[in-house]
Amino acid sequence: MAALPAAAQVSDAPAPRPVAETPAPGPARPAARPAGAAGDAAAPPSRAQGVSQGRLIPPEEMPAAPPAAQPPVAAGADAGPSPGAPKADAAPSQAPPTSDAAPSQGALIPLAPPAPPEPSAPPVPLGPPVPETLRETDFDHAACRLELRRLGAVYREIPAITDPAQRDCGIARPLELTEILPGIALEGGAAMRCDAARALAHWMRDVVVPSAGHLPNSPRLTSLALGTTYHCRGVLGNGTPQNLSEHAVGNAIDIAAFGFDDGSRIEIAPPGDRGDMAVAFQNAVQGAACLFFSTVLGPGSNAAHDDHLHLDIKARRGGFRLCQ
C-alpha cells in the first residue's frame, strides 16, 4: 500500500471513544480529561458542603447558618481576596464584652396598682339610749306619781340621771323616795323609776305588812334596809356581765333586811336548817313578790343573791316572769 502524505497523517485524528450512557434521571457527566491537557481551565471552587446537587435537602440536613456578615470595607481600603481565592487565616473576632450581671430574665412588667378598697357599708345608726326608750309620757308619769301619793309614799322628782361612760345607763325621769308607805322608811333613800316605786309600794302594802302581822308579838314594820337601787353595772349571778342590769336603768331594788318597831330585824339569808317564823316570813314575802315584779331572785337562786332579795320590773316577751 502506498504511503499517505504527511499532511494527511497529521490531520487524521483518532476516532472518539463512545461515551457510556448514564442511567436516568441524573444528567450525563462529561468524560474525564487527561491531566495537564491543553485548554484545561482552573477547577472551579468546590461547592459548600450540603448544597443540593439536584435533590431537596430535608431541614434536619441543612447546614448551619453562615456567620454574620462583616461590615463593609471603608472606601480606599485594600480589597479582599476574590470569593474563589483561599482566605488567609483571620484573627478571631472580638468576643462581646461580658457583664457580671445576672442574665436577663425578660422585661420587668410593673405590677398593677392595688385595687382601691371597696367602700364599707355605712355604720348602722345607733338607736336611742335605753333610758329614753323607757321614758314615761307626761300623762303616764303624772298618773304614776298620783298613785304613789295616794299610797302614802314620800318622794321628790330629781333631774335625769345619766352616765358619760355608758349611754344606756340612767333614768330619764327619776324619783327619789324616802318612805315607801307611811311610816316605812327606805334607809338612805333610793332613786328609781316611778313604775318600780309603784310596784314596791303595792307589794309592801299587800304582802309584806300583812305578813309582818303574823310574826310573834306582831311588830310593826318601820324600815327597809336597801342594797342597790340605781347602779350602772352588768348582770350578776348567772347572767352575762356584758348585759346591763335592770339596776342600770332604775327598774330594780335590792332589799337586805326588814326593820321593826321593837328593834328587831329580819335579814335575808339562806334558811339552812332553820325553820322558824323568820324563815317563814322571808319565804312568804319572796314567793308573793312575783305577783308584783317580773324578776324575783334571792336565797336559793344563786350565790350572788344569798344575802338580799332582787326585785325588778323588766319587761319580757309574752309577760314571762322569772321567780327563784
C-alpha positions as CSV (number, residue, x, y, z in Angstrom):
1,M,0.0,0.0,0.0
2,A,1.3,3.4,-0.9
3,A,2.2,5.7,1.9
4,L,-0.2,8.6,2.7
5,P,1.0,12.1,2.5
6,A,2.4,13.6,5.8
7,A,-0.3,16.2,5.9
8,A,-2.9,13.6,5.8
9,Q,-1.3,11.8,8.7
10,V,-1.3,14.9,10.8
11,S,-5.0,15.8,10.1
12,D,-6.2,12.4,10.8
13,A,-7.2,12.2,14.5
14,P,-8.2,9.0,16.2
15,A,-11.9,8.4,16.4
16,P,-13.5,9.5,19.7
17,R,-14.4,6.8,22.1
18,P,-18.1,6.2,22.6
19,V,-19.4,7.7,25.9
20,A,-21.3,5.3,28.0
21,E,-24.9,6.3,28.7
22,T,-25.6,7.2,32.3
23,P,-28.8,6.0,33.8
24,A,-31.7,8.3,34.2
25,P,-32.7,10.6,35.8
26,G,-29.3,12.2,36.5
27,P,-27.6,14.2,33.7
28,A,-24.7,12.7,31.9
29,R,-21.3,13.6,33.3
30,P,-18.5,14.7,30.9
31,A,-15.7,12.3,30.2
32,A,-12.6,12.8,32.3
33,R,-10.0,14.8,30.6
34,P,-6.4,13.9,30.9
35,A,-4.5,15.9,33.4
36,G,-2.5,18.7,32.0
37,A,-4.3,18.8,28.7
38,A,-4.3,22.0,26.8
39,G,-7.2,24.3,27.3
40,D,-7.9,23.0,30.8
41,A,-9.2,25.8,33.0
42,A,-8.7,26.1,36.6
43,A,-11.1,23.9,38.6
44,P,-14.0,25.8,40.0
45,P,-14.1,26.1,43.7
46,S,-15.9,23.2,45.4
47,R,-19.4,23.7,46.5
48,A,-20.2,24.2,50.1
49,Q,-20.9,21.1,51.9
50,G,-24.6,20.2,52.0
51,V,-25.5,22.3,48.9
52,S,-28.0,20.4,46.8
53,Q,-26.8,18.5,43.7
54,G,-30.2,18.3,42.2
55,R,-32.3,17.0,45.2
56,L,-34.2,18.6,48.1
57,I,-32.4,18.6,51.4
58,P,-34.6,17.9,54.5
59,P,-34.5,20.6,57.2
60,E,-32.6,18.4,59.6
61,E,-29.7,18.1,57.0
62,M,-29.5,21.8,56.3
63,P,-26.1,23.4,57.1
64,A,-25.6,25.7,60.0
65,A,-26.4,29.4,59.4
66,P,-23.5,31.3,57.9
67,P,-21.6,33.7,60.2
68,A,-22.9,37.2,60.4
69,A,-21.9,39.4,57.5
70,Q,-18.9,41.6,58.1
71,P,-19.3,45.4,57.9
72,P,-18.4,46.8,54.5
73,V,-14.8,47.9,54.0
74,A,-14.2,51.6,54.1
75,A,-13.5,53.3,50.8
76,G,-9.8,53.2,49.9
77,A,-9.0,50.1,51.8
78,D,-7.4,47.2,50.1
79,A,-9.9,44.9,48.5
80,G,-10.1,41.5,50.0
81,P,-9.4,38.3,48.0
82,S,-11.9,37.2,45.5
83,P,-14.5,34.8,46.6
84,G,-12.8,31.9,44.8
85,A,-9.4,32.5,46.4
86,P,-8.5,30.9,49.6
87,K,-8.8,33.1,52.7
88,A,-5.9,33.9,54.9
89,D,-6.2,32.9,58.5
90,A,-8.0,35.7,60.1
91,A,-7.7,36.7,63.7
92,P,-10.6,35.5,65.8
93,S,-13.3,38.1,66.2
94,Q,-13.5,40.0,69.4
95,A,-16.0,38.4,71.8
96,P,-18.7,40.7,73.0
97,P,-18.0,42.2,76.4
98,T,-19.4,40.2,79.2
99,S,-21.2,41.6,82.2
100,D,-21.1,40.4,85.8
101,A,-24.9,41.0,86.0
102,A,-27.2,38.1,86.0
103,P,-28.6,37.1,82.6
104,S,-31.8,38.9,81.7
105,Q,-35.0,37.2,82.7
106,G,-37.1,39.2,80.4
107,A,-38.5,42.7,80.6
108,L,-39.8,43.7,84.0
109,I,-43.6,44.3,83.9
110,P,-44.7,46.8,86.6
111,L,-47.4,45.4,88.9
112,A,-50.8,46.8,88.6
113,P,-51.7,49.2,91.3
114,P,-53.8,47.7,94.1
115,A,-57.5,48.0,93.6
116,P,-59.0,50.7,95.8
117,P,-60.8,49.3,98.9
118,E,-64.4,48.7,98.4
119,P,-66.4,51.3,100.2
120,S,-67.5,49.9,103.6
121,A,-71.2,49.8,104.4
122,P,-72.3,52.9,106.3
123,P,-72.4,52.4,110.0
124,V,-75.7,51.3,111.4
125,P,-77.1,54.3,113.3
126,L,-77.5,53.8,117.0
127,G,-80.9,53.7,118.4
128,P,-81.9,55.9,121.2
129,P,-80.3,55.2,124.6
130,V,-82.2,52.7,126.8
131,P,-83.3,55.3,129.3
132,E,-85.0,57.2,126.5
133,T,-86.9,54.1,125.4
134,L,-88.2,53.8,129.0
135,R,-89.2,57.4,129.4
136,E,-92.8,57.7,130.5
137,T,-95.1,60.1,128.7
138,D,-96.3,63.1,130.6
139,F,-99.7,61.5,131.2
140,D,-98.3,58.2,132.5
141,H,-95.7,59.8,134.7
142,A,-98.3,62.1,136.3
143,A,-100.7,59.1,136.9
144,C,-97.9,57.1,138.5
145,R,-96.9,59.9,140.8
146,L,-100.6,60.5,141.8
147,E,-100.9,56.8,142.7
148,L,-97.7,57.0,144.9
149,R,-99.2,59.9,146.8
150,R,-102.4,58.1,147.3
151,L,-100.4,55.1,148.8
152,G,-98.6,57.5,151.1
153,A,-95.1,57.3,149.6
154,V,-92.8,60.3,150.2
155,Y,-90.7,61.2,147.2
156,R,-89.4,64.1,145.1
157,E,-88.6,64.4,141.4
158,I,-84.9,64.8,140.6
159,P,-83.0,65.7,137.4
160,A,-82.4,63.0,134.8
161,I,-79.6,60.5,135.7
162,T,-77.0,59.9,133.0
163,D,-73.6,58.2,132.8
164,P,-71.0,59.7,130.5
165,A,-69.2,56.4,130.2
166,Q,-72.3,54.4,129.3
167,R,-75.1,55.9,127.2
168,D,-77.5,53.1,128.1
169,C,-77.3,53.8,131.8
170,G,-79.5,56.3,133.5
171,I,-83.1,57.3,134.4
172,A,-84.9,59.8,132.2
173,R,-87.5,60.8,134.9
174,P,-86.2,59.6,138.2
175,L,-87.8,59.8,141.7
176,E,-86.0,59.8,145.0
177,L,-88.0,58.1,147.7
178,T,-87.6,58.4,151.4
179,E,-90.7,56.5,152.5
180,I,-92.4,53.8,150.5
181,L,-95.5,53.7,152.8
182,P,-96.5,56.0,155.6
183,G,-94.0,55.3,158.5
184,I,-91.9,52.8,156.5
185,A,-88.6,54.4,155.6
186,L,-86.2,53.5,152.9
187,E,-82.9,53.7,154.7
188,G,-80.7,56.2,153.0
189,G,-83.2,57.0,150.3
190,A,-83.3,55.5,146.8
191,A,-83.6,56.7,143.2
192,M,-85.7,54.7,140.8
193,R,-88.3,54.9,138.1
194,C,-91.8,55.7,139.2
195,D,-93.1,52.3,137.9
196,A,-90.6,50.5,140.1
197,A,-91.6,52.6,143.1
198,R,-95.3,51.8,142.5
199,A,-94.7,48.1,142.3
200,L,-92.7,48.2,145.5
201,A,-95.4,50.2,147.3
202,H,-98.1,47.7,146.3
203,W,-96.0,44.7,147.4
204,M,-95.3,46.3,150.7
205,R,-98.9,47.2,151.3
206,D,-100.5,43.9,150.1
207,V,-97.9,41.3,151.2
208,V,-95.1,42.5,153.5
209,V,-97.1,44.5,156.0
210,P,-99.8,41.8,156.5
211,S,-97.1,39.1,156.7
212,A,-95.3,41.0,159.4
213,G,-98.5,41.0,161.4
214,H,-98.2,37.2,161.8
215,L,-94.8,37.4,163.4
216,P,-94.5,36.8,167.2
217,N,-95.8,39.9,169.1
218,S,-96.9,41.4,165.7
219,P,-94.2,44.0,165.4
220,R,-94.8,47.0,163.2
221,L,-92.6,47.3,160.1
222,T,-90.7,50.6,160.1
223,S,-87.9,50.4,157.6
224,L,-86.3,48.6,154.7
225,A,-82.6,48.2,154.5
226,L,-81.7,48.5,150.9
227,G,-78.8,47.1,149.0
228,T,-78.6,48.5,145.5
229,T,-81.2,50.6,143.7
230,Y,-79.7,52.6,140.8
231,H,-76.3,51.4,139.7
232,C,-74.7,51.4,136.3
233,R,-73.4,47.8,136.1
234,G,-73.8,44.5,134.4
235,V,-75.9,41.5,135.4
236,L,-74.7,39.5,138.4
237,G,-75.1,35.8,139.1
238,N,-75.9,33.5,136.2
239,G,-76.4,36.4,133.7
240,T,-73.9,37.8,131.2
241,P,-71.9,40.7,132.7
242,Q,-71.9,42.4,129.3
243,N,-75.7,42.8,129.6
244,L,-76.8,45.8,131.6
245,S,-78.5,45.0,134.9
246,E,-82.0,46.4,135.5
247,H,-80.3,48.5,138.2
248,A,-78.7,50.5,135.5
249,V,-82.0,51.9,134.3
250,G,-83.8,52.3,137.6
251,N,-86.0,49.2,137.3
252,A,-84.6,47.2,140.3
253,I,-84.5,47.3,144.1
254,D,-82.4,45.1,146.4
255,I,-83.7,44.5,149.9
256,A,-81.2,43.3,152.5
257,A,-83.4,43.4,155.7
258,F,-86.7,44.4,157.3
259,G,-86.7,46.6,160.5
260,F,-89.4,46.6,163.1
261,D,-90.5,49.0,165.8
262,D,-89.4,46.7,168.6
263,G,-85.8,47.0,167.3
264,S,-85.7,43.5,165.7
265,R,-84.6,42.9,162.2
266,I,-85.0,40.0,159.8
267,E,-82.1,39.8,157.4
268,I,-82.3,38.0,154.1
269,A,-80.1,34.8,154.3
270,P,-80.2,31.2,153.2
271,P,-82.5,29.3,155.6
272,G,-80.2,26.4,156.2
273,D,-81.6,24.0,158.7
274,R,-83.7,26.8,160.3
275,G,-87.5,26.5,160.3
276,D,-88.6,29.4,162.5
277,M,-91.0,32.2,161.8
278,A,-88.3,34.5,160.4
279,V,-87.7,31.9,157.6
280,A,-91.5,31.6,157.1
281,F,-91.8,35.4,156.7
282,Q,-88.9,35.5,154.3
283,N,-90.3,32.7,152.2
284,A,-93.8,34.3,152.2
285,V,-92.7,37.8,151.0
286,Q,-90.2,36.3,148.5
287,G,-92.8,34.0,146.9
288,A,-95.5,36.6,146.7
289,A,-93.2,39.2,145.2
290,C,-93.6,37.6,141.8
291,L,-97.2,38.9,141.7
292,F,-95.8,42.4,141.5
293,F,-92.3,42.1,139.9
294,S,-91.2,40.3,136.8
295,T,-88.0,39.1,138.3
296,V,-87.5,37.9,141.9
297,L,-84.1,36.4,143.0
298,G,-83.0,35.6,146.5
299,P,-81.5,32.8,148.6
300,G,-81.7,29.6,146.5
301,S,-81.4,31.4,143.2
302,N,-77.6,31.7,143.1
303,A,-74.8,32.7,145.4
304,A,-74.8,36.3,144.3
305,H,-78.3,36.7,145.8
306,D,-78.0,34.8,149.1
307,D,-78.0,37.9,151.2
308,H,-80.7,40.0,149.6
309,L,-83.9,40.0,147.5
310,H,-83.6,41.3,144.0
311,L,-86.8,42.7,142.6
312,D,-87.2,44.3,139.2
313,I,-89.9,45.1,136.6
314,K,-88.0,44.1,133.4
315,A,-90.5,43.6,130.5
316,R,-90.2,40.2,128.8
317,R,-91.8,38.7,125.7
318,G,-95.1,37.2,126.5
319,G,-95.2,38.6,130.0
320,F,-92.7,35.9,131.2
321,R,-91.7,36.2,134.9
322,L,-88.5,34.8,136.5
323,C,-89.1,33.8,140.1
324,Q,-86.5,31.9,142.0
